[in-house]
């Protein structure tokens, strides 16, 4: 695959962030909606593989298909704009403001949630024959996931909240690595490969992705999971969003920007002093 160096592709990250900030409300919502829907389908696909094969690695290996598709189609995930949009503000691009960054984040969040919720409803219908039967084994598994990743954290109090937050940080460290890595490849095959690896890692490790959870927990509630909407918001979604923000921006966006755009002064090689 053709490869761009960080010095070549990092400015493109800033350009991409700037374009997202100035994108129309309609386009931002549509792209966010489709990204949430496609990622939700990928999550349902991966869970189905896990349940049917009993091999979690198989689901993790195939889950990135959704991420790759939504990226190549030009749709936007909240985790991605957490990393890209602030770079245009930090770089002081003309017309870019904090309000513009927050507007982009808010619209993408709404679009992602609406798309994931749509797929959650569709899959709940599929798993229950239109709510006319108990959930099948895949639907039952989703309910258990929702309980474990809300009440399971709550059982540990502050330590559980810290664990949840750190899993959110680690998740978007990997997801955003996949996003920016796609900028260094100039062919579709190369983009697929470099995106696939970190996304597979985050999914298999059980890190917390805010958009995936927009599917898992609403569908879990529809399928009889033993937790509440407030459990979902307080003991998963809100801390996960904050963790995703820190992970993508601090460990990916800012690190690349600080060393490939705002580089430090190069050290001068000491001139040899002739012996007396």
Secondary structure, 3 states (H helix, E strand, C coil): CCECCHHHHHHHHHHHHHHHHCCCHHHHHHHHHHHHHHHHHHHHHHHHHHHHHCCHHHHHHHHHHHHHHHHHCCCCCHHHHHHHHHHHHHCCCCCCCHHHHHHHHHHHHHHHHHHHHHHHHHHHHHHHCCCCCCCCHHHHHHHHHHHHCCHHHHCCHHHHHHHHHHHHHHHHHHHHHHHHHHHHECCHHHHHHHHHHHHHHHHHCCCCCHHHHHHHHHHHHHCCCCCCHHHHHHHHHHHHHHHHHHHHHHHHHHHHHHHHCCCCCCCCCCCCCCCC
